[in-house]
Amino acid sequence: MNVLELFKPITTFIFDVDGVLTDGTVLVLENGLQARRMNIKDGFALQMAVQNGYKVLIVSGGNSPQVANRLEKLGITEIYMAVGDKKTFITDYMKENSLCKEQVLYMADDLPDLPVMSIVGMPCCPADAVNEIKEAVQYISSLKGGDACVRDVIEKVLKLNDHWNYQVDIASR
């Protein structure tokens, strides 16, 4: 089967934060606050997915109010931080929302996410994911975490389903 065929039935995107939406760097500022770098291209694609009716979930083991605030401004309403057992959380979410695995794309980069890769139809990772994740996924983006790997997978799904358009209000990006 051509890997592109696995993108077509996707209705739900689930993304990890650190190492996917960010480059994995945490800057510790003098005042003790932490800062992360996110890519504007990922933000645009996330908005397009939401505005085209796709479900977009953020599921992170970490907890960053600043990241949650940024994602809320992009229109994402399902942001789950400090999730300890992502596999159970995502399995329960899929059951509660009557999602079959073929409808779900999950993108992550590190070992805590490995158990989730077997329960979704389209497991993906950024180019700089750890080897164990790369071995478990159907698609490895050519782009690194924080460098538009999220845009890469969203754009593929939306284009395959004729939803890639430019009628998106980008004022809040």
Secondary structure, 3 states (H helix, E strand, C coil): CCHHHHHCCCCEEEECHHHHHECCCCEECCCCCEECCECHHHHHHHHHHHHCCCEEEEECCCCCHHHHHHHHHCCCCEEECCCCCHHHHHHHHHHHCCCCHHHEEEECCCHHHHHHHHCCCEEEECCCCCHHHHHHCCEECCCCCCCCHHHHHHHHHHHHCCCCCCCCCCCCC
